[in-house]
């Protein structure tokens, strides 16, 4: 295995952190009705800076987040266990263990995963992003995390 361009064949294992997907502990949870989950933030656990990874365990009918899409970030889901369903722009469809899906940036990538199951979500850690929530008409601006209603939009020159 070649890990270093400067020293071919040398790998600095002290800098490489490892987490096992199947034995990791869940470090966060949500008890909000309809959005009950347990999660392990694997990207943080391995010290990732450019790719986020989160393992979600969802009970039947529960979701990790509202239906949404990103403007700057592509997301992936890998079904680790169970039989969750995916709500996308074209409706709902069943998923099964081993399925891998990619949600492109923009409205065509709108998604929501519904349990039961365990899914691994992967995403580029875009420093700036805008996330839209079509069901509630909200927009989140990142990195601030501020949320606005799209109905409150004003013209570019309004107030100038």
N, C-alpha and C positions, 0 to 999 in steps of 0.2 A: 504494500500500500504506500502510495507516495503522497505525503501530506505537506511537504515543504519543498518549494522550488530551490531554496538556497542549499538544502541538504537532502537530495533525493533519497527516498527510503527511510527518512527520519520523520517521526511523528511525535509532536509534543503532546502526550496524552494528558498532562496536567492541565492543559488549556481546553481540553475537550471534555465537556460534561455529558453525562449519560443519565437518562431516565427511561425506565421500562414502561411502555404503554399499558401493559396488562397488570402491573403490580404497583403503579403509582397511586398515591393517596389523593383524594379529592380535597382541595384546599379552600374552595368557596362553594356557596349554595345560594339558591333563591327560593323563597317560600311564597312568592307572588302567585295568586291563583291564575292558572293557565300558563304560567312561566316557572314552574317548579323544576329545578335542576341541581345537579352537583357538577362541579367543574374542577379540572386540574389544568393550570396554566403552564403547559409544557414548554412553550417558548421562553418564558421567564426562567423556568427551572434549569434549562440548559444554557442560559445566558445569551439567547439569540437577540440580535439587534435589528435584523432586516426582515425576518420572517416570524410571524406570530403563529402559535399553535395552541389550541385549547381542546381538551377532551371533555365532552359534555355527556352526562348520563341523564336520559329523559324517560320519565314514566309515560304510560299511555296517555295520549291527548295533550301532553305538555310540550311547550316550546321554549327555546333558549332566548329568543328575541322576537320582536315584531317583524312582520313582512317588510323587507327593505332591499335597497340596492345602493351600491357605492358608485361614486363618480370617478374615483381615482384608484380604487383598489380591486384587484381580482381576488376572489375567495374560492377555496376548494373545500369539499366535504368528503370524508372517507368514512363509510359505514363500517364500524368495528364489530358491532354486535346488534342483534335485534332486527326489527322490521319497521323502521321509521318510514314516514312518508314525507314527500317534498311538495311544498306549495310553490309553484313558479308562475310566471306570467300566463302560461297556458293551462293553469289548473293544478290539480293534485295528482301525484303518482306514487306508487309504492316503491320502496327501496329495499335492498337486502344486503346482507353482510358481504363486504368486498366491493360494493359499488363505490366508484370515485366520480365526483362531479365537479365541474368548474363553472363558477358564476362570473362571467365577464363584467367589467365595469359598465355601468349604464342600465337603463330600464330592462333590457333583455336578460340581465343577470339577477333580477329580483328573486328573492328566495326566503323560505322559512322551512325549517326542519321540525317535524312533529313526531314525538315519541309514540311507541316505545323503542328505545335503542340507545346505543352508545355511538357517538360520532366524533371524529377528529376534524376540527375546523382549522384550516391553514390560510394565512393571508399575508400579503406583503405589508410591512409596516410603513405605509405611506405617511410621510410627515404631515401632509395636508390632504384632507378629504372632505367631501360633502356626502352625507348619507340621507337618502329620501325614504320616507315611510308613507307609501301610497294610501294605506287604509285610514290614517289619521291626518294626512295632509301636512305632516311635519318635515322639517329639514334640520339635520344636525351638522354643525360646522366644526371641523376638527383642525387643529388640536384643542381648541378652547372647550369643546363639548357643549357649546350653547345650542339650544334647540329653539326653533322658530316655527310658526305656522306659515305655510306658503301663502295663505289667504291674506296675510299682512304685507305682502310684497308691495313695494312702491317703485315708481319710475326712477331711473338712474339720476336724473337732475332734481328730483323732489327734495325740497329743503335747501338747495344750494343757492 
